[in-house]
Amino acid sequence: MPDHRVFCPHPASDPAPGRIVLPAPESHHLVTVNRARPGDPVVAFDGAGHEWNTVLQTADRRAATLTVVSPRDVPPRRAELTLFQGLPKGGTMDTIVRQATEIGAARIVPVITEHSQVQLDTNRAEKKQDRWHTTALEAAKQCGNPWLPAIDVPQPWSQVLPQLTGFDALLIASLQPETVSLETWRREFTPPAHPPRIAWLIGPEGDFSAAETAAAITTGARPVSLGPLVLRCDTAAAVALGAVQALLHE
């Protein structure tokens, strides 16, 4: 049986040395949902690339206590991947957030584009953001990812466009004939000495508009093909992020 995993953004919250007191939601999930008992091994992580081997000491449903055994070695990210995702309708964004977390995205930016069929006021946008954070946390626990992606509140394209700078590579998924393949891009890409900062732009249903695509290319985005087939936006995001991770790990 694999170790239980719990999220603890502030592992030094307990004044007693070598102990971690979990917040109520994590305590409830560990003790009530996962039925952990005193003596069970538990891996605590803070979402910022740190993990600790611990043992459950007190199975309190509101404030479970862990005894720290040792820190765990966590390798640094090989790349910092940012996903600028055109906001899709329904629950598709939840799927994208979960898969992007499993693949290792560092940041997810939901973008309200011309073809997005979802319009959000400030209150709804913040609620969506909170739900996506929960989805990412659940995915990180399930797959063992020690890093939680930063997830922005949905933003209109006009606010996102100025953010498309400062990357070592800016890629936009495209079915247009002037694209290059992922393999061609990888052969031409020279990784910097630091973990490369790579961003993907993935459109919503109906893709980015012609004007949005042109603006992204003008900003420096490289049109890249994900293959000859028309992919759903959630599939496209997973393929794009996964392909870059695989290519950089060769």
C-alpha positions as CSV (number, residue, x, y, z in Angstrom):
1,M,0.0,0.0,0.0
2,P,1.5,3.4,-0.9
3,D,2.1,6.0,1.7
4,H,-0.7,8.5,2.4
5,R,0.0,12.0,1.0
6,V,-1.1,15.2,2.7
7,F,-0.8,18.8,1.8
8,C,0.8,21.1,4.4
9,P,1.8,24.5,3.1
10,H,3.3,25.5,6.5
11,P,5.0,22.4,8.0
12,A,6.5,24.3,10.9
13,S,3.1,25.3,12.2
14,D,3.4,23.2,15.3
15,P,5.7,24.7,17.9
16,A,7.0,21.3,19.0
17,P,10.1,20.4,16.9
18,G,9.8,17.6,14.4
19,R,6.0,17.6,14.3
20,I,3.4,18.8,11.9
21,V,-0.2,19.6,12.8
22,L,-2.4,19.3,9.8
23,P,-5.3,21.8,9.1
24,A,-8.8,20.5,9.5
25,P,-9.6,19.6,5.9
26,E,-6.4,17.6,5.5
27,S,-6.9,15.9,8.9
28,H,-10.4,14.9,7.9
29,H,-9.3,13.5,4.6
30,L,-6.4,11.6,6.1
31,V,-8.2,10.1,9.1
32,T,-11.8,9.9,7.9
33,V,-11.6,9.4,4.2
34,N,-8.3,7.5,3.9
35,R,-8.7,5.8,7.3
36,A,-5.1,6.4,8.4
37,R,-4.2,5.1,11.8
38,P,-1.4,6.0,14.3
39,G,1.8,4.5,13.1
40,D,0.9,4.7,9.4
41,P,3.6,6.3,7.1
42,V,2.5,9.7,5.6
43,V,4.2,11.9,3.1
44,A,3.7,15.6,3.7
45,F,4.3,18.1,0.9
46,D,4.0,21.8,0.7
47,G,3.4,22.2,-3.1
48,A,6.6,24.1,-3.5
49,G,8.9,21.1,-4.1
50,H,9.4,20.0,-0.5
51,E,8.4,16.7,1.0
52,W,8.8,15.0,4.4
53,N,8.6,11.4,5.5
54,T,6.4,11.3,8.5
55,V,4.4,8.9,10.7
56,L,0.9,9.6,11.9
57,Q,1.0,10.2,15.6
58,T,-2.4,11.5,16.6
59,A,-5.4,10.5,14.4
60,D,-7.4,13.6,15.2
61,R,-10.0,14.4,12.6
62,R,-9.6,18.1,13.1
63,A,-5.9,18.4,13.9
64,A,-4.0,15.3,13.0
65,T,-0.4,15.3,14.2
66,L,2.6,13.9,12.2
67,T,6.0,13.0,13.5
68,V,8.7,14.0,11.0
69,V,11.1,11.2,10.2
70,S,13.2,12.8,7.5
71,P,13.0,15.1,4.5
72,R,12.6,13.6,1.1
73,D,14.9,14.4,-1.8
74,V,12.9,16.1,-4.6
75,P,14.6,16.7,-7.9
76,P,14.2,20.2,-9.3
77,R,11.9,20.9,-12.2
78,R,13.5,20.1,-15.6
79,A,11.4,22.9,-17.1
80,E,8.9,25.6,-16.0
81,L,5.9,25.0,-18.2
82,T,3.2,27.6,-18.4
83,L,-0.2,26.8,-20.1
84,F,-2.2,29.7,-21.5
85,Q,-5.5,27.9,-22.0
86,G,-8.4,29.3,-23.9
87,L,-11.3,28.9,-21.4
88,P,-13.6,26.0,-22.6
89,K,-17.2,25.5,-21.6
90,G,-18.5,23.1,-19.0
91,G,-16.2,21.1,-16.8
92,T,-13.4,20.7,-19.4
93,M,-11.1,23.1,-17.6
94,D,-11.2,20.8,-14.6
95,T,-9.9,18.0,-16.7
96,I,-7.2,20.3,-18.2
97,V,-6.1,21.4,-14.7
98,R,-5.9,17.8,-13.4
99,Q,-3.9,16.6,-16.4
100,A,-1.6,19.6,-16.5
101,T,-0.8,19.0,-12.8
102,E,-0.1,15.4,-13.4
103,I,2.3,16.3,-16.3
104,G,4.0,19.0,-14.3
105,A,2.9,22.4,-15.4
106,A,4.2,25.2,-13.2
107,R,1.4,27.8,-14.1
108,I,-2.0,27.6,-15.7
109,V,-3.6,30.8,-17.1
110,P,-7.3,30.4,-18.2
111,V,-7.8,32.9,-21.0
112,I,-11.2,34.3,-22.1
113,T,-10.9,34.5,-25.9
114,E,-13.2,35.5,-28.7
115,H,-14.4,31.9,-29.1
116,S,-14.8,31.2,-25.4
117,Q,-18.4,30.5,-24.6
118,V,-18.0,31.3,-20.9
119,Q,-18.3,34.7,-19.5
120,L,-17.5,35.2,-15.8
121,D,-18.0,38.0,-13.3
122,T,-15.4,38.5,-10.6
123,N,-17.2,36.4,-8.0
124,R,-17.7,33.4,-10.4
125,A,-14.2,33.7,-11.7
126,E,-12.7,33.5,-8.1
127,K,-15.0,30.5,-7.3
128,K,-13.7,28.8,-10.4
129,Q,-10.2,29.5,-9.4
130,D,-10.7,28.0,-6.0
131,R,-12.2,24.9,-7.5
132,W,-9.3,24.5,-9.9
133,H,-6.9,24.8,-7.0
134,T,-8.7,21.9,-5.3
135,T,-8.6,19.9,-8.5
136,A,-4.8,20.5,-8.8
137,L,-4.3,19.5,-5.1
138,E,-6.2,16.3,-5.6
139,A,-4.2,15.5,-8.7
140,A,-0.9,16.2,-7.0
141,K,-1.8,13.9,-4.1
142,Q,-2.8,11.1,-6.5
143,C,0.2,11.3,-8.8
144,G,2.9,12.2,-6.3
145,N,3.7,15.6,-7.7
146,P,5.5,17.7,-5.0
147,W,4.8,20.9,-7.0
148,L,1.4,22.6,-7.2
149,P,0.8,24.8,-10.3
150,A,0.0,28.4,-9.8
151,I,-3.5,28.9,-11.3
152,D,-4.5,32.4,-12.3
153,V,-8.0,33.8,-12.2
154,P,-9.5,33.8,-15.8
155,Q,-8.3,36.8,-17.8
156,P,-9.3,38.3,-21.1
157,W,-7.0,38.0,-24.0
158,S,-6.2,41.7,-23.9
159,Q,-4.6,41.3,-20.5
160,V,-2.8,38.0,-21.3
161,L,-1.1,39.3,-24.5
162,P,1.4,41.5,-22.6
163,Q,2.3,38.5,-20.5
164,L,3.6,36.5,-23.5
165,T,7.2,37.7,-23.0
166,G,10.2,36.5,-21.1
167,F,10.0,32.8,-22.1
168,D,12.7,30.8,-23.5
169,A,10.1,29.3,-25.9
170,L,6.6,30.4,-26.7
171,L,4.6,27.9,-28.6
172,I,1.0,28.0,-30.0
173,A,-0.8,24.9,-31.1
174,S,-1.9,25.3,-34.7
175,L,-3.4,23.3,-37.6
176,Q,-2.3,25.9,-40.1
177,P,0.2,24.9,-42.9
178,E,3.0,27.2,-41.7
179,T,3.6,25.2,-38.5
180,V,6.6,23.1,-37.6
181,S,6.5,19.7,-35.9
182,L,7.5,19.2,-32.3
183,E,10.5,17.2,-33.3
184,T,11.7,20.1,-35.6
185,W,11.2,22.6,-32.8
186,R,13.2,20.4,-30.4
187,R,16.1,20.1,-32.8
188,E,16.1,23.9,-33.2
189,F,15.7,24.7,-29.5
190,T,18.8,25.4,-27.5
191,P,18.0,24.9,-23.8
192,P,19.5,27.6,-21.5
193,A,21.7,26.8,-18.5
194,H,18.7,27.2,-16.2
195,P,15.5,25.1,-16.4
196,P,13.9,26.5,-19.6
197,R,10.7,28.6,-19.2
198,I,8.4,27.3,-21.9
199,A,4.8,28.5,-22.6
200,W,2.1,26.9,-24.6
201,L,-1.0,28.7,-26.0
202,I,-3.9,26.3,-26.5
203,G,-7.2,27.5,-27.9
204,P,-10.7,26.8,-26.6
205,E,-13.4,25.0,-28.6
206,G,-13.1,26.7,-32.1
207,D,-9.5,27.6,-31.4
208,F,-8.1,31.1,-31.1
209,S,-9.5,33.6,-33.6
210,A,-7.3,34.6,-36.6
211,A,-6.6,38.0,-34.9
212,E,-5.6,36.4,-31.6
213,T,-3.3,33.9,-33.4
214,A,-1.7,36.7,-35.5
215,A,-1.2,38.8,-32.3
216,A,0.5,35.8,-30.5
217,I,2.8,35.2,-33.5
218,T,3.7,38.9,-33.7
219,T,4.6,38.7,-30.0
220,G,7.0,35.8,-30.8
221,A,4.9,32.6,-30.5
222,R,6.0,29.7,-32.7
223,P,3.1,27.8,-34.4
224,V,3.6,24.1,-33.7
225,S,1.6,21.2,-35.0
226,L,0.3,18.5,-32.6
227,G,-0.4,16.2,-35.5
228,P,-2.9,16.0,-38.5
229,L,-6.0,15.4,-36.4
230,V,-8.2,18.0,-34.8
231,L,-7.9,17.5,-31.0
232,R,-10.3,18.5,-28.3
233,C,-8.8,21.4,-26.3
234,D,-8.2,19.2,-23.2
235,T,-6.5,16.6,-25.3
236,A,-4.4,19.2,-27.0
237,A,-3.2,20.7,-23.7
238,A,-2.2,17.2,-22.4
239,V,-0.4,16.3,-25.7
240,A,1.4,19.6,-25.9
241,L,2.7,19.6,-22.3
242,G,3.5,15.9,-22.3
243,A,5.4,16.1,-25.5
244,V,7.6,18.9,-24.3
245,Q,8.3,17.1,-21.1
246,A,9.2,14.0,-22.9
247,L,11.4,15.8,-25.4
248,L,13.3,17.7,-22.7
249,H,13.8,14.4,-20.7
250,E,15.5,12.6,-23.6
